[in-house]
Amino acid sequence: LEVFSYVIEANLLPFINSIKRSYLLELKRQQRISKAKIYLPKRDELLVKEIVNRLRQILKRDIEYEVVEKPELIGGFLVETDSYQIDASVKGILEGIKV
């Protein structure tokens, strides 16, 4: 109640979504957990396992993940976490070399 009163008095209501997002990111940092979405052209459990293991090594935290099939990627994968995006998809590579 005290925090809510402060937010109203300081006219911070327009920033409440940013405050919430920052709070949730800090909470996840403290809990040592990151969420990730892994996009693949078709589900490949071996690739998912490898991606999750690499993310754990890089981020040094546990990963909660969701796999989403996205056929338009053609091949490879796309990973989105709270703070990173890794595009190793064929579609991303082709778009990168488009003139």
N, C-alpha and C positions, 0 to 999 in steps of 0.2 A: 504494500500500500504506500509505503514511504517512497519507493522508487517511482511508482506510477505518479504520485503527486509531484515529484521533482520533474519528471518528463513533461507534465502539463505546464508547470510553472516556467520551465526553461524553454517552452515552445519547441520541444523536440519531437513532437508527433510525426512530422514529415520524415524523420530519420529513423523511425522505429524499426522498419525492415532492415536497414543497414546495421542497426544496433543488434537486432536478433541474429542476423547472419554472422556478425563478428563474435557474438557470444557463443553460437553453436560451433564455429570454427575453433575457438579457444577451448571449449569443452572437449571437442574431439582430440585436440592436441594434448590436453591433460590426460585423457583416457588412452592415448596412444592407439587410436583407431582412425582409419581413413575409409571413406566410402568411395567405391569406384563403379563406373559402368563400363563394361567391356563390350564393344560392338564388333561382331564378326559376320562375314557373309553367310556362314552357316556354323552351327555349334560344333566345336572341336574341343573335347574335354582335356586332351593333352596340352593344347595350346593355352587354354584357360588356366590350367595348373601352372604352366611355365610363366605366363604373364603375372599371375598372382604372386608366385614366388619371387619374381624379379621386383615387383612393386614392394613387397615386404622388405627386401634387401635395400632398395633405394630409399624408401621412406622410413625404414627402421620402426615399423609399427604393424599392427594387425590390419587386415583389409577385409571389409565387408563389401561384397561385390554382387553385381547383377549382370547377367549376360543377356544381351539383346541381339537378335539376328537382324542383320541389315544387308540384304543381298546386293544393294547398289555399291557396296565397298569393293566388289569384284574379288578381292583377295586381301590378305594381311589382316590388320585390326586397327581399331581406334579405341583409346582408353581415355576416360574423363574421370578425374578425381576432384577433390575439393579445390585443389590449387594447381593442378597440372592437366594438360591435354597432350596425348601422344598420338600422332596420326601416322601410323605405319601401314596405311591401306594403299592398295593399288590406285584407287580413285584419287586419294590425296596426292600421290606421286604424280599421276597424270595431270591433275589440276595445277600442280606446282611447275610443270614444264610447259604448260599451255602458253602460247605466244599471243 
